[in-house]
Amino acid sequence: MARLLADQRVRFLIVGAVNTVVAYLLFAAFTRWLFGTSAGGYLLSLALSYAIAIVMAFVLYRRFVFRVSGNVLIDFIRFVGVYALTITINFVALPLLVEALHVPVLIAQALIVIVATLISFFGHRSFSFRRARPTPPAEQQPHEPRS
């Protein structure tokens, strides 16, 4: 098990799965009990569930997946940038699937989650939590005697 958890992709999928389940349950609860009767209420549910999920995901990805230190604010701004892309895709695709293609809202959101997961992994790995690779020490040249 420890060997499996040593793989960053596995940790990403585990944290992502937990975060996705929490966000999806929040989305479903908000849609059903808070905004379900209003026109476009599912979009309000989406916005609120994303806001909560972003904060939770940032903490978990930073600490357990990418295991980075450094400027938290810069990491968070980059992290939100990646999520801005995924939520934009979500806000465009969800109404398209629900209104135009008549896919039930919870199924439509589940389909979009798959695409968002792929975008998130590569975006967070390559941008949000990217760190410069340490430069290897220069090979030491033998010192020539001074005259």
C-alpha positions, 0 to 999 in steps of 0.5 A: 500500500505504501508503494502505491501511495508513493505514486503522485498519480495515485495520491491525486486520484485518491484526493481527487475522488474524495474531493469530487464525491464531496463536491458532487454531494454538495452539488446534489444537495444544493440542487435538491434542497436549496436551489432546485425550484429556481430557474437555473438553480443548478448553476447556483448549486454548481458555483457554491459547490465549486467554491467549497471544493476549491478550498478543500482541494487546494489544501489536500493537493498541496499537502498530500499530493504534490507535497510542496512548500513555498508561497501559499498565496501564489500557489492558491492563485495558480490553483484557482486559475486551473479551476477557473478553466474547469468551471468555465468548461463546466458552466458551458457544458452543463447547460448544453447537456441539460437544456439542449440534449436533455441529459438529466442534470446529475448524470450530465455533471457526472460526465463533466467531472471526468473531463475536469479531472484530467484537466485538473491533474495536468494543470495542477502538476504543470502549473499550480504546484510546479517547482523549478527543478534543482540544478545539479551542482557543477562538476568541480574542475581541478584547480590549477596551481597559481604562479 
